[in-house]
Amino acid sequence: MQIRIWSVLFLCIICGVVNAQNSDINIKVFSEHEKEPLLGANVLFEDLKKGAITNNDGIATFTGIPNGTHKLMISFVGFKTIETSITLPTSNVIEFYLEESKGALNTVIIEATRTTRDIRRIPTRIEVIGGEELGEKNMMNPTNISMVLRESTGIQMQQTSLSSGNQNIRIQGLDGRYTQLLRDGFPLFGGFSSGLSIMQIPPLDLKQFEIIKGSASTLYGGGAIAGLVNLVSKTPGFEPELDIMFTQTHALGSTANVFYSKRNEKYGMSLYASGNYQKVYDPEDDGFSNLPETTSVAFNPKFYYYPSEDTTFWIGLNASYDDRIGGDVDKIENGQNGIHQYTEENISKRLSSQIVYTTKLDSTRVFNIKNSFSFFDRELNVPNMQFKGKQLNSFSEVTIQHNYDKNDWTLGANLYTTNFNEDDSAPLQRDQTDVTFGAFVNSNFDLSDNWILETGLRTDFAKGWGIFVLPRVSLLYKNDTGFSSRLGGGLGYKTPDLFTEEAEFINFENVLRIDENLLKAERSYGLNLDFNYKTKIFNETVGFSINQLFYVTSIDNGLLLNLNADNLFQYQNADGEILSKGAETNIKFSYNDFKWFVNYALIDAKLRYLPGNPQKPLTAKHNAGSVIMYETSTWRLGYETYYTGSQVLSNGTKTTDFISMGFLAMRNFDWGGIYANFENFTDRRQSRFSPLVTPPHSNPTFPEIYAPTDGFIFSLGIIIKPFGNHSEHHDDH
């Protein structure tokens, strides 16, 4: 009898517990303006210490939540946190809408890999330069992006001409032709524009830089042997944004930039315009320019259409005109006179279009189609020689993305064409046409909470050069202690192209055309291994993070430019490999309003096709940097120090090492801010170590450039923000 009573009581207790528990509770989280589900939002029942993260549909699911009133907290980076109470039982689906938070730390979504994942869940190693740092570099150099790249660990901006100031980007010691330069995923730069590309991209309308080091050819095809840089443009928000920026340097350089954006429920637009005038500048008083006389303008409008919550269509135009002339200062200012004859003038015009259509087919699939055309017209004039031509590039891509809770993959195809047409009056006709069709698949798979695997495969058919199969794999390990590690590698290739750093250095004079019958495509493999750790030290008062990277990249059939028996320059394949290996260290400390960044790069780039395996010319083996920042809502102060080690010139001569320093100060106001920048205030420049120009004056010779040529530059500026001074912060990795 007692057993029966206890059994009944036990069943009543069980029934009471069951009745007090709820079936699945689904918390659905949307963005307030776009009404789009937020992937990765944190939902926490505070009193129960039970939390979950929203999936692709913005849903966090809970089971076993007892009836009653519970405190609920919902948070997502870049949005205002909701703290509220809910009483159960209630509907099984509860919806919340998060409001975007101005000035908050935005989650970093990477566009270069075509995923919608946060950077912390992507196995490919990606460095992001976000809005905060871009804002600082805007003030240091508002005319182009060279400074943003030059001050990134392991990246060198190699100047190829004293007269024009042309620069190429080198990642981990490899020539500029091995890096793909993209804008919003479009390969718009390079080729005939060559070293001018970097000089013609102002930074004010950019939201972030995405830098992938190592072979990335699986993502966008040939040319990404050293890596790729994707410049991501700002997009319009519901709150209007207007930035007006004026900068004046003591070297008589004047720059004006304007950016405006705004959207409503159906339409949006952004507009960027810039103008720059630089007077010829000769700090050595040797009669030759260190900065060319430059007149440049750019105009970039974009128009957006949102027919539904799931669909976006936008079209953009980029137009620019650039005229830069350097060389003999007397000739530039007064015209040709006796021995004053040498000048180098680059006149270029660019017009490009971009069209993107993106639509969400259902809860897991996204369809994307994009197209761009780019027209570039360049005229290069030096005494007794002219190099003139036009290049038309096109890029078309179709992708479909499948996004699941633990797996996402992208399947796509693209077509890339280039057509260079040299002026008919040229003695050496070097017209060149390339057509490349590629198909690719890329996948991210969460093996567990700690392990994520990324795999990719691309097959390219390059007309006249063959078929290239490019596998790629990366593995990410992460845990809750602040430690993560990435291991990745892949194959790459680059079809021969007329426009190399060596050819640009000699102004393409007497350089023969690319001969498909004599040359082979360059091929590569690359491996990266990095370790990351974040923590709090000194009783959790100081933030500390470190990233340590090790890498190796090997290139076979490297493209060389050599003199032939007829005393003309002809391209040939190297009989041996180019091997670049090394390490990069990035350390960050943060304490209250102070941040300290320390970096070091070891670049061991060897030409193994030459006897003795010499170090690659113009590549410093050791580089280091330090940046100290103090930032409040009122002030922003920055002090930079950079060390560049000894380099080897093409003739085997060793250069001296040097240290450069810079200081930036900005005072913020509600309407914007004023700033002063002391760039390279120790006035380190190559003329202090060796001549920049060798006689005769009428026909000068310009040695290779291994150090800054312009020296100390002081600038003052003002930035006006009529709609409020909201800083944009990104988490850089």
NORUR-V379026 format. One record per residue. N is the residue number from 1. SS is DSSP state (a for helix, b for strand, c for the rest). PSI is psi in whole degrees, -180 to 180 (none if undefined). NEAR is the number of other C-alpha atoms within 10 Angstrom. Layout:
n: [N;N]
ss: [SS;SS]
psi: [PSI;PSI]
near: [NEAR;NEAR]
//
This chain:
n: [1;2;3;4;5;6;7;8;9;10;11;12;13;14;15;16;17;18;19;20;21;22;23;24;25;26;27;28;29;30;31;32;33;34;35;36;37;38;39;40;41;42;43;44;45;46;47;48;49;50;51;52;53;54;55;56;57;58;59;60;61;62;63;64;65;66;67;68;69;70;71;72;73;74;75;76;77;78;79;80;81;82;83;84;85;86;87;88;89;90;91;92;93;94;95;96;97;98;99;100;101;102;103;104;105;106;107;108;109;110;111;112;113;114;115;116;117;118;119;120;121;122;123;124;125;126;127;128;129;130;131;132;133;134;135;136;137;138;139;140;141;142;143;144;145;146;147;148;149;150;151;152;153;154;155;156;157;158;159;160;161;162;163;164;165;166;167;168;169;170;171;172;173;174;175;176;177;178;179;180;181;182;183;184;185;186;187;188;189;190;191;192;193;194;195;196;197;198;199;200;201;202;203;204;205;206;207;208;209;210;211;212;213;214;215;216;217;218;219;220;221;222;223;224;225;226;227;228;229;230;231;232;233;234;235;236;237;238;239;240;241;242;243;244;245;246;247;248;249;250;251;252;253;254;255;256;257;258;259;260;261;262;263;264;265;266;267;268;269;270;271;272;273;274;275;276;277;278;279;280;281;282;283;284;285;286;287;288;289;290;291;292;293;294;295;296;297;298;299;300;301;302;303;304;305;306;307;308;309;310;311;312;313;314;315;316;317;318;319;320;321;322;323;324;325;326;327;328;329;330;331;332;333;334;335;336;337;338;339;340;341;342;343;344;345;346;347;348;349;350;351;352;353;354;355;356;357;358;359;360;361;362;363;364;365;366;367;368;369;370;371;372;373;374;375;376;377;378;379;380;381;382;383;384;385;386;387;388;389;390;391;392;393;394;395;396;397;398;399;400;401;402;403;404;405;406;407;408;409;410;411;412;413;414;415;416;417;418;419;420;421;422;423;424;425;426;427;428;429;430;431;432;433;434;435;436;437;438;439;440;441;442;443;444;445;446;447;448;449;450;451;452;453;454;455;456;457;458;459;460;461;462;463;464;465;466;467;468;469;470;471;472;473;474;475;476;477;478;479;480;481;482;483;484;485;486;487;488;489;490;491;492;493;494;495;496;497;498;499;500;501;502;503;504;505;506;507;508;509;510;511;512;513;514;515;516;517;518;519;520;521;522;523;524;525;526;527;528;529;530;531;532;533;534;535;536;537;538;539;540;541;542;543;544;545;546;547;548;549;550;551;552;553;554;555;556;557;558;559;560;561;562;563;564;565;566;567;568;569;570;571;572;573;574;575;576;577;578;579;580;581;582;583;584;585;586;587;588;589;590;591;592;593;594;595;596;597;598;599;600;601;602;603;604;605;606;607;608;609;610;611;612;613;614;615;616;617;618;619;620;621;622;623;624;625;626;627;628;629;630;631;632;633;634;635;636;637;638;639;640;641;642;643;644;645;646;647;648;649;650;651;652;653;654;655;656;657;658;659;660;661;662;663;664;665;666;667;668;669;670;671;672;673;674;675;676;677;678;679;680;681;682;683;684;685;686;687;688;689;690;691;692;693;694;695;696;697;698;699;700;701;702;703;704;705;706;707;708;709;710;711;712;713;714;715;716;717;718;719;720;721;722;723;724;725;726;727;728;729;730;731;732;733]
ss: [c;a;a;a;a;a;a;a;a;a;a;a;a;a;a;a;a;a;a;a;b;c;c;c;b;b;b;b;b;b;b;c;c;c;c;c;b;c;c;c;c;b;b;b;b;c;c;c;c;b;b;b;b;c;c;c;c;c;b;b;b;b;c;c;c;b;c;b;b;b;b;b;b;b;b;c;c;c;b;c;c;b;b;b;b;b;b;b;c;c;c;c;b;b;b;b;b;b;c;b;c;c;c;c;b;b;c;c;b;c;c;c;c;c;c;c;c;b;a;a;a;c;c;c;c;c;b;b;b;c;a;a;a;a;a;a;a;a;a;a;c;c;c;c;c;a;a;a;a;a;c;c;c;c;b;b;b;b;b;c;c;c;c;c;c;c;b;b;b;b;b;c;c;b;c;a;a;a;b;b;b;b;b;c;c;b;c;c;c;c;a;a;a;c;c;a;a;a;a;c;c;c;c;c;c;b;b;b;b;b;b;b;b;c;c;c;a;a;a;a;c;c;c;c;c;c;b;b;b;b;b;b;b;c;c;c;c;c;c;c;b;b;b;b;b;b;b;b;b;c;c;c;b;b;b;b;b;b;b;b;b;b;b;c;c;c;b;b;b;b;b;b;b;b;b;b;b;b;c;c;b;c;c;c;c;c;c;b;c;c;b;c;b;b;b;b;b;b;b;b;b;b;b;b;b;b;b;b;c;c;b;b;b;b;b;b;b;b;b;b;b;b;b;b;b;b;b;b;a;a;a;a;a;a;c;c;b;c;c;b;c;c;b;b;b;b;b;b;b;b;b;b;b;b;b;b;b;b;b;b;c;c;c;c;b;b;b;b;b;b;b;b;b;b;b;b;b;b;b;b;b;b;c;c;b;b;b;b;b;b;b;b;b;b;b;b;b;b;b;b;b;b;b;c;c;c;b;b;b;b;b;b;b;b;b;b;b;b;b;b;b;b;c;c;c;c;c;c;c;c;c;b;b;b;b;b;b;b;b;b;b;b;b;b;b;b;c;c;c;c;b;b;b;b;b;b;b;b;b;b;b;b;c;c;c;b;b;b;b;b;b;b;b;b;b;b;b;b;c;c;c;c;b;b;b;b;b;b;b;b;b;b;b;b;c;c;c;c;c;c;a;a;a;a;a;c;c;c;c;c;b;c;c;c;c;c;c;c;c;c;c;b;b;b;b;b;b;b;b;b;b;b;b;b;b;b;b;c;c;c;c;b;b;b;b;b;b;b;b;b;b;b;b;b;b;b;c;c;b;b;b;b;b;c;c;c;c;c;b;b;b;b;b;c;c;c;c;b;b;b;b;b;b;b;b;b;b;b;b;b;b;c;c;b;b;b;b;b;b;b;b;b;b;b;b;b;b;c;c;c;c;c;c;c;b;c;c;c;c;c;c;b;b;b;b;b;b;b;b;b;b;c;c;c;b;b;b;b;b;b;b;b;b;b;c;c;c;b;c;c;c;c;c;b;c;c;c;b;b;b;b;b;b;b;b;b;b;b;b;c;c;b;b;b;b;b;b;b;b;c;c;c;c;c;c;a;a;a;c;c;c;c;c;b;c;c;a;a;a;c;b;c;c;c;c;c;c;c;c;c;c;c;b;b;b;b;b;b;b;b;c;c;c;c;c;c;c;c;b;b;c;c;c]
psi: [-46;-37;-41;-42;-47;-34;-43;-45;-41;-41;-38;-41;-45;-44;-40;-42;-44;-44;-28;-11;151;152;-171;132;125;118;119;128;128;160;142;-45;-53;-16;35;143;142;118;127;9;145;128;124;125;101;-44;-28;-9;37;125;163;163;137;148;-165;-25;7;20;130;125;134;145;153;28;121;157;154;-174;130;146;131;133;131;126;150;131;134;-4;156;136;138;126;119;-178;144;149;126;149;153;-166;147;-17;120;128;141;148;121;137;135;138;117;134;3;166;113;144;145;104;127;130;-24;-31;3;22;172;21;150;150;-29;-10;23;122;-27;134;119;131;133;126;111;-170;-37;-50;-36;-37;-39;-44;-30;-41;-32;-39;94;-1;-31;177;7;-39;-36;-44;-41;-32;16;140;132;6;133;135;108;112;129;-9;127;-38;-40;-20;11;142;145;147;131;122;124;39;-3;146;159;-28;-11;5;129;131;115;158;117;36;3;127;84;-12;165;-162;-129;-32;-28;-127;-11;-22;-50;-35;-9;21;95;152;-5;-32;17;138;-41;158;139;119;120;120;141;173;122;25;-24;-29;-47;11;-163;152;-11;45;-46;-26;-170;153;119;120;118;122;154;147;152;143;176;-26;132;148;129;120;126;124;130;134;139;131;159;-14;16;45;129;132;137;132;140;131;133;141;152;146;161;-160;-34;-30;156;163;155;150;127;135;143;154;140;134;126;122;148;135;127;82;-22;-16;37;4;0;144;142;-26;130;157;123;136;119;144;149;147;118;93;150;142;134;144;130;83;-24;176;-22;-1;137;136;132;152;137;153;142;120;137;151;134;125;115;131;127;175;-131;116;-39;-40;-40;-42;-32;-5;168;135;103;-117;-9;90;-28;123;156;123;130;121;121;148;137;137;122;154;151;136;130;132;122;131;144;112;-40;-162;-15;-16;137;129;137;133;137;156;145;148;139;125;129;127;121;140;121;120;124;165;130;15;139;134;118;140;178;144;133;122;147;148;126;140;140;129;156;128;138;121;113;177;-44;3;136;145;154;130;132;175;148;160;127;125;144;141;111;128;107;149;139;-19;-6;139;-33;106;114;39;147;131;130;138;125;126;133;148;141;158;139;137;141;131;124;102;-34;-172;-23;-21;131;132;133;130;150;151;128;143;120;138;112;114;125;-11;-20;-167;137;122;123;94;158;141;143;147;131;131;133;152;-176;2;2;6;140;160;145;136;127;162;166;175;157;171;164;121;145;142;144;-29;84;167;-38;-42;-37;-35;-32;19;30;17;129;29;123;159;165;128;108;-23;-19;-16;156;157;147;142;152;162;152;147;140;141;124;157;137;142;132;139;-180;136;171;64;37;32;-20;125;140;133;149;141;126;121;139;141;160;136;131;135;125;154;36;140;120;153;109;156;137;-173;-23;11;31;154;130;140;140;159;138;143;70;179;158;123;118;123;157;-161;152;136;128;124;140;131;143;134;114;-117;8;144;142;120;131;134;156;140;128;117;106;87;113;141;93;0;-4;150;136;-2;61;159;142;132;149;37;105;131;-31;129;143;159;157;133;123;125;138;122;125;-177;-16;-41;150;117;137;136;124;143;130;134;130;123;179;145;168;129;169;-27;6;-6;138;138;168;152;166;160;133;152;152;156;134;136;132;137;119;143;171;-30;-3;-128;165;150;156;137;130;86;127;52;-12;-3;43;123;157;-32;-17;-16;-36;158;143;-24;138;144;169;160;-35;-21;70;161;138;113;170;149;124;-3;169;144;-22;-15;-149;129;122;133;149;146;169;139;129;128;89;-25;16;149;86;117;143;124;140;153;109;137;none]
near: [6;7;8;9;10;11;12;12;12;12;12;12;12;12;12;11;13;13;12;16;17;18;15;13;20;18;20;21;29;20;17;14;14;16;13;15;22;21;21;22;23;18;24;20;19;14;10;12;7;13;16;17;19;21;20;17;19;21;25;23;17;19;12;12;18;18;16;11;12;17;14;18;16;23;18;24;16;20;22;16;16;16;12;11;13;14;11;17;16;11;9;14;13;13;12;15;20;22;16;17;14;16;14;16;16;19;19;21;18;22;17;23;21;17;20;16;19;14;21;17;18;23;24;27;24;21;18;22;21;22;22;16;16;23;18;20;21;22;26;25;20;27;27;17;22;24;17;19;21;15;17;16;21;24;20;25;20;26;21;23;22;25;24;27;21;22;22;24;27;22;27;29;28;24;20;25;24;25;27;26;24;20;18;17;19;22;21;24;21;20;20;24;22;20;28;21;21;22;20;22;20;22;24;27;25;21;19;23;27;23;21;23;25;30;32;29;28;30;21;25;28;27;24;28;33;30;24;27;25;23;25;20;16;17;16;21;16;13;11;15;18;19;20;18;23;20;24;20;18;11;18;15;21;21;20;20;24;19;20;18;23;18;19;17;13;12;16;19;20;24;19;20;21;22;20;20;19;19;18;24;20;19;17;16;10;13;17;28;28;26;24;27;24;20;18;21;21;21;16;19;17;20;18;21;18;19;13;12;13;16;16;18;18;18;18;18;18;17;18;20;17;20;19;23;26;27;28;27;25;18;19;21;11;9;12;14;9;8;13;20;20;22;24;21;21;21;18;21;19;19;18;19;18;22;17;18;16;18;19;17;14;10;13;14;16;18;19;19;18;20;19;21;20;21;18;22;19;21;16;19;17;18;12;6;13;18;19;20;19;20;21;18;22;21;19;19;21;16;19;21;23;18;22;15;13;14;15;20;20;21;18;18;19;20;18;20;16;20;18;20;17;18;17;12;10;13;9;15;13;18;17;16;15;16;16;20;18;22;21;22;20;23;19;25;20;16;13;10;11;13;18;21;23;21;21;20;20;24;18;24;17;21;13;14;18;12;14;20;16;24;20;24;21;22;22;23;18;20;11;8;9;12;16;19;20;22;21;23;23;24;28;32;27;25;19;24;18;24;17;23;23;16;19;18;17;13;19;19;16;16;22;16;16;18;16;12;8;9;16;20;20;22;20;25;20;25;21;22;18;19;17;18;16;16;13;14;11;7;6;10;11;15;16;18;18;20;19;17;20;16;21;21;26;22;26;20;22;23;22;16;19;13;13;10;7;7;10;13;19;20;23;19;17;19;14;14;21;23;23;22;19;19;19;20;19;20;18;18;17;18;13;11;11;15;18;18;17;19;21;20;23;21;26;20;25;21;20;17;17;14;7;9;14;15;25;24;20;20;26;24;20;18;23;21;21;18;19;18;18;17;15;12;13;11;14;17;19;19;16;20;16;19;17;20;16;18;22;19;18;12;7;11;10;13;18;15;16;15;16;21;20;21;20;21;20;21;16;16;16;14;13;19;18;18;21;21;23;19;20;22;15;13;18;19;21;19;16;13;13;11;11;20;18;11;9;9;15;14;14;15;12;16;16;18;16;24;23;17;23;22;21;20;18;20;21;19;21;18;22;19;18;14;14;15;21;15;14;18;20;21;14;18;18]
//
